[in-house]
């Protein structure tokens, strides 16, 4: 520009050139909100027209606009940005208040570990569960709710599985070798079907650059587990064989939820 300033396009183009020369990437993926879609279409076309990125795929992964609790889009120009360190500290403090109320008998160290896992998990999930077509709103009550589509709800259902498995171990009961053919109740079969969808969800999420697909699978699995927990007693099953089979299903569900949450970068506490 006449004032010696540079444009977004020229800076981003220089960045593409640098990355090509320095890293020789196969793909360059930009995770930026949907309002910049036109900018990236122009940038990618400009790069190729100038002979750059000929053997490198340029990808813009869009997400919705992030709004504060007053419904205003976050903006550096508007001066209402929320910085990550402050956001995580606030999430931890709010999660700790929930843990103190729900589980007062836990040790101080356990409360702190759970508050960290739940608070940070809530922030991560609030970003990643969103379809790119939806906007993102910082709503603490929803983000930290133990019910509904939230990380704490999924974490809580995982912890519930772990609680059942701990009680079984204390009683010397194992689900090893449980016969899955005994699981014929509709809530059991629905949960089993849901578990089998994880590999497909992982592939789809990778192909579409869409972590919300895995988040959706985690939520639907937690809901299926809730129905199973409501309808099918595990430790008080009608027969020892059925109890073993249900314990095996409980352990498989806990592992699957752990896997799904881990893929999203979220911890799965064993107690909540």
Helices and strands as residue ranges (DSSP letters): H 8-23, E 27-33, G 34-36, H 37-49, E 57-63, E 66-67, H 84-102, H 108-128, E 136-137, H 140-143, H 151-170, G 180-182, H 186-195, H 198-208, H 212-231, H 240-263
